[in-house]
Amino acid sequence: MASLWKSTVVTLEMIKWEHSVFALPFALTGAVLAAGGWPTLRVLGWIIVCMVAARSAAMAFNRLADAQLDAANPRTAMRALPAGALSSGFVAGFVVVSIALFMLGAAMLNRLTLELAPVALAVVLAYSYMKRVTQWSHVVLGLALGIAPSAAWIAVRGSLDIRIVVLTAAVLLWVGGFDVLYACQDFEHDRKVGLNSVPQAFGITAAFWIARAMHVGMLLMLCWLMELFGLGRVAMLGVGLVAMLLLYEHSIISPKDLRRMNAAFFTLNGVISVVFFGFVAADVLMRK
């Protein structure tokens, strides 16, 4: 039992489960917009269960798929699987349990969420192999997180409104952009072993410009979302703050200085998602 608990803790550390905060606030934004306020606690609870379970399955599966690649990369060689702190069998079991929990959560919401759950799983698990076949794997990762607000809308309404897809597009561009930046750290390694990425294909300087363009696109999508849902000044203030945070994120790293990448990638992006959700939720609730 002690060994099981220790392995579970190491697995949670490996997948950085606390970084569920990246996509969860956008899922909650979709839920609030769908409900025109707070959804019921039951629906909200199962949405959170599905989000955390899906991300946990995807991250653990990614570590399994990349175990040999991680072992060959100095930056990732000390991760739990290549370092021998976890067995591949235990991590595979963790993936299965996470998928089962995700399917249970989908079943507890409504019929459409259950029917679409395998599609969502296919997207989030497929990302693990995209870097082997396309330089645009960052877009697939963006889609994996971007479906969260649309999925949450379906969880609340039992149907899909095309307007919420705009938020999916915004999250796709946001995640894709910061993943392009993050991949700059592995530029030399990816070229050496033949993995695909935007930095590997176009170079680090061009990758920075592509990431900037994706983040500008994200902001345009968010402005369009404000118009589609008739949101007011409070929500627009949230978009303004997101723009400022993105600008700061891009100011602390450069093609010649990646030392603060973790601060830009983990800390600021977590703040961005929480800020956006907070201001949109406040705007919606103030109008009730």
C-alpha positions as CSV (number, residue, x, y, z in Angstrom):
1,M,0.0,0.0,0.0
2,A,2.8,2.4,0.9
3,S,4.5,1.6,-2.5
4,L,1.3,2.2,-4.3
5,W,0.8,5.5,-2.6
6,K,4.4,6.5,-3.3
7,S,4.1,5.6,-7.0
8,T,0.8,7.5,-7.3
9,V,2.4,10.6,-5.8
10,V,5.4,10.4,-8.2
11,T,3.0,9.9,-11.1
12,L,1.0,13.0,-10.1
13,E,4.3,15.0,-9.9
14,M,5.4,13.6,-13.2
15,I,2.3,14.8,-15.0
16,K,2.2,18.0,-13.1
17,W,-1.5,17.6,-12.4
18,E,-1.7,21.0,-10.8
19,H,-1.3,22.4,-14.3
20,S,-4.8,21.4,-15.0
21,V,-5.3,25.1,-14.3
22,F,-4.3,25.8,-17.9
23,A,-7.5,24.6,-19.5
24,L,-9.9,24.2,-16.6
25,P,-10.8,27.9,-16.3
26,F,-11.6,28.0,-20.0
27,A,-13.8,25.0,-19.5
28,L,-15.5,26.8,-16.6
29,T,-15.9,29.8,-18.9
30,G,-17.8,27.7,-21.4
31,A,-20.0,26.3,-18.6
32,V,-20.8,29.8,-17.3
33,L,-21.6,31.1,-20.8
34,A,-23.8,28.0,-21.5
35,A,-25.7,28.4,-18.2
36,G,-25.9,32.2,-18.3
37,G,-24.5,32.0,-14.7
38,W,-23.3,29.2,-12.5
39,P,-24.3,25.7,-13.6
40,T,-25.6,23.3,-11.0
41,L,-23.0,22.0,-8.5
42,R,-23.6,18.5,-9.9
43,V,-22.8,19.5,-13.4
44,L,-19.9,21.7,-12.3
45,G,-18.4,18.9,-10.3
46,W,-18.5,16.3,-13.1
47,I,-17.0,18.8,-15.6
48,I,-14.1,19.2,-13.2
49,V,-13.7,15.5,-12.8
50,C,-13.7,15.0,-16.6
51,M,-11.2,17.8,-17.1
52,V,-8.7,16.5,-14.5
53,A,-9.1,12.9,-15.6
54,A,-8.7,13.6,-19.3
55,R,-5.6,15.7,-18.7
56,S,-4.1,13.1,-16.4
57,A,-4.7,10.3,-18.9
58,A,-3.2,12.5,-21.7
59,M,-0.1,13.5,-19.7
60,A,0.7,10.0,-18.4
61,F,0.2,8.5,-21.9
62,N,2.5,11.2,-23.3
63,R,5.2,10.2,-20.8
64,L,4.8,6.5,-21.7
65,A,5.0,7.3,-25.5
66,D,8.0,9.6,-25.0
67,A,9.9,7.5,-22.4
68,Q,12.8,6.6,-24.8
69,L,12.9,10.1,-26.3
70,D,13.0,11.7,-22.8
71,A,15.9,9.4,-21.8
72,A,17.9,10.7,-24.8
73,N,17.2,14.3,-24.0
74,P,19.4,15.9,-21.3
75,R,16.5,18.3,-20.4
76,T,14.1,15.4,-19.7
77,A,16.3,12.5,-18.8
78,M,15.5,12.8,-15.1
79,R,11.8,12.4,-15.5
80,A,10.3,9.6,-13.5
81,L,10.1,6.9,-16.3
82,P,13.5,7.3,-17.9
83,A,15.1,7.7,-14.4
84,G,13.5,4.4,-13.2
85,A,11.4,6.0,-10.5
86,L,8.2,4.5,-12.0
87,S,7.5,1.4,-14.0
88,S,5.8,1.6,-17.4
89,G,3.2,-0.9,-16.1
90,F,2.2,1.4,-13.3
91,V,1.9,4.4,-15.5
92,A,-0.2,2.4,-18.0
93,G,-2.5,1.4,-15.2
94,F,-2.8,5.0,-14.2
95,V,-3.8,5.9,-17.8
96,V,-6.5,3.2,-17.8
97,V,-7.9,4.4,-14.4
98,S,-7.9,8.0,-15.6
99,I,-9.7,7.1,-18.8
100,A,-12.3,5.1,-16.8
101,L,-12.9,8.1,-14.5
102,F,-13.3,10.4,-17.5
103,M,-15.8,8.1,-19.2
104,L,-17.8,7.9,-15.9
105,G,-17.9,11.6,-15.6
106,A,-19.1,11.9,-19.3
107,A,-21.8,9.4,-18.6
108,M,-23.0,11.3,-15.5
109,L,-23.4,14.5,-17.6
110,N,-25.6,13.7,-20.6
111,R,-25.9,11.4,-23.6
112,L,-24.0,13.6,-26.0
113,T,-21.0,14.0,-23.7
114,L,-20.8,10.3,-23.4
115,E,-21.1,9.8,-27.2
116,L,-18.3,12.3,-27.9
117,A,-16.1,11.2,-25.0
118,P,-14.1,8.8,-27.2
119,V,-13.5,11.5,-29.8
120,A,-12.1,13.8,-27.1
121,L,-9.9,11.0,-25.8
122,A,-8.6,10.3,-29.3
123,V,-7.6,14.0,-29.7
124,V,-5.8,14.3,-26.3
125,L,-4.0,11.0,-26.7
126,A,-3.1,11.4,-30.4
127,Y,-0.9,14.5,-29.5
128,S,1.7,12.2,-28.1
129,Y,2.7,11.0,-31.5
130,M,2.2,14.1,-33.6
131,K,5.8,15.4,-33.2
132,R,6.8,12.3,-35.0
133,V,4.8,13.1,-38.1
134,T,4.2,16.9,-38.3
135,Q,5.9,20.1,-37.3
136,W,2.5,21.4,-36.3
137,S,2.0,19.1,-33.3
138,H,1.6,22.4,-31.3
139,V,-1.7,22.9,-33.0
140,V,-2.9,19.4,-32.0
141,L,-2.0,20.2,-28.4
142,G,-3.9,23.4,-28.7
143,L,-6.9,21.5,-30.0
144,A,-6.6,19.0,-27.1
145,L,-7.0,21.8,-24.6
146,G,-9.2,24.0,-26.8
147,I,-12.1,21.5,-26.9
148,A,-12.5,22.1,-23.2
149,P,-14.9,25.1,-23.4
150,S,-17.0,23.5,-26.2
151,A,-17.1,20.2,-24.2
152,A,-18.2,22.1,-21.1
153,W,-21.0,23.9,-23.1
154,I,-22.2,20.4,-24.3
155,A,-22.1,19.2,-20.7
156,V,-24.4,22.0,-19.6
157,R,-26.7,22.3,-22.6
158,G,-26.6,18.8,-24.2
159,S,-25.9,20.5,-27.6
160,L,-23.3,22.6,-29.2
161,D,-23.6,26.3,-30.1
162,I,-21.2,27.5,-32.9
163,R,-20.4,30.6,-30.8
164,I,-18.5,28.7,-28.2
165,V,-16.3,27.2,-30.9
166,V,-14.7,30.7,-31.2
167,L,-13.4,30.2,-27.6
168,T,-12.1,26.8,-28.7
169,A,-10.2,28.5,-31.5
170,A,-8.8,31.1,-29.1
171,V,-7.5,28.5,-26.7
172,L,-6.0,26.5,-29.6
173,L,-4.0,29.5,-30.7
174,W,-3.0,30.4,-27.1
175,V,-1.8,26.9,-26.3
176,G,-0.2,26.3,-29.7
177,G,1.6,29.6,-29.4
178,F,3.2,29.0,-26.0
179,D,4.0,25.4,-27.0
180,V,5.9,26.7,-30.0
181,L,7.9,28.8,-27.5
182,Y,8.5,25.9,-25.1
183,A,9.7,23.7,-28.0
184,C,12.6,26.2,-28.6
185,Q,14.3,24.7,-25.6
186,D,14.7,21.4,-27.5
187,F,15.7,22.9,-30.9
188,E,19.1,21.1,-31.1
189,H,17.9,17.8,-29.7
190,D,14.9,17.7,-32.0
191,R,17.1,18.3,-35.1
192,K,19.5,15.7,-33.9
193,V,16.9,12.9,-33.4
194,G,14.5,13.9,-36.2
195,L,11.5,15.1,-34.2
196,N,9.3,17.7,-35.8
197,S,8.4,21.1,-34.3
198,V,8.0,24.7,-35.6
199,P,11.4,25.7,-34.2
200,Q,13.1,22.7,-35.8
201,A,11.4,23.4,-39.1
202,F,11.8,27.2,-39.3
203,G,14.4,28.1,-36.7
204,I,14.0,29.8,-33.3
205,T,13.6,33.4,-34.4
206,A,10.9,32.5,-36.9
207,A,9.2,30.3,-34.2
208,F,9.0,33.4,-31.9
209,W,7.2,35.3,-34.7
210,I,4.8,32.5,-35.3
211,A,4.0,32.3,-31.6
212,R,3.4,36.0,-31.5
213,A,1.1,35.8,-34.5
214,M,-0.8,32.9,-32.8
215,H,-1.3,35.0,-29.6
216,V,-2.5,38.0,-31.6
217,G,-5.0,35.7,-33.2
218,M,-6.1,34.5,-29.8
219,L,-6.8,38.0,-28.7
220,L,-8.8,38.7,-31.9
221,M,-10.8,35.5,-31.2
222,L,-11.5,36.7,-27.6
223,C,-12.7,40.1,-28.9
224,W,-15.0,38.3,-31.3
225,L,-16.3,36.1,-28.5
226,M,-17.2,39.3,-26.5
227,E,-19.3,40.5,-29.4
228,L,-21.0,37.1,-30.1
229,F,-22.2,36.8,-26.4
230,G,-22.9,40.5,-25.9
231,L,-20.4,40.7,-23.0
232,G,-19.7,44.0,-21.4
233,R,-16.8,46.2,-20.1
234,V,-15.8,43.8,-17.3
235,A,-15.2,40.9,-19.7
236,M,-13.4,43.3,-22.1
237,L,-11.2,44.4,-19.2
238,G,-10.3,40.7,-18.8
239,V,-9.3,40.5,-22.4
240,G,-7.2,43.6,-21.9
241,L,-5.4,42.0,-19.0
242,V,-4.8,38.9,-20.9
243,A,-3.2,41.0,-23.7
244,M,-0.9,42.7,-21.1
245,L,0.1,39.3,-19.6
246,L,0.9,37.9,-23.1
247,L,2.9,41.0,-23.8
248,Y,4.9,40.5,-20.6
249,E,5.3,36.8,-21.3
250,H,6.9,37.6,-24.7
251,S,9.1,40.3,-23.1
252,I,10.9,38.1,-20.6
253,I,12.1,35.6,-23.2
254,S,13.8,36.0,-26.6
255,P,15.4,33.8,-29.2
256,K,18.7,34.5,-27.6
257,D,17.6,34.1,-24.0
258,L,15.3,31.2,-22.9
259,R,16.3,31.2,-19.3
260,R,12.9,32.4,-18.0
261,M,10.9,30.0,-20.2
262,N,9.4,28.1,-17.2
263,A,8.1,31.4,-15.7
264,A,6.6,32.3,-19.0
265,F,5.2,28.9,-19.7
266,F,3.9,27.7,-16.4
267,T,3.3,30.7,-14.1
268,L,2.0,33.3,-16.6
269,N,-0.2,31.0,-18.6
270,G,-1.9,29.8,-15.5
271,V,-2.6,33.4,-14.5
272,I,-3.9,34.2,-17.9
273,S,-6.6,31.4,-17.9
274,V,-7.7,32.3,-14.3
275,V,-7.9,36.0,-15.1
276,F,-9.9,35.5,-18.2
277,F,-12.4,33.2,-16.5
278,G,-12.8,35.5,-13.5
279,F,-13.6,38.6,-15.5
280,V,-16.0,36.8,-17.9
281,A,-17.8,35.0,-15.0
282,A,-18.1,38.3,-13.2
283,D,-19.6,40.0,-16.3
284,V,-22.1,37.2,-16.8
285,L,-23.1,37.1,-13.1
286,M,-23.5,40.9,-12.9
287,R,-26.1,40.7,-15.7
288,K,-28.3,38.2,-14.0
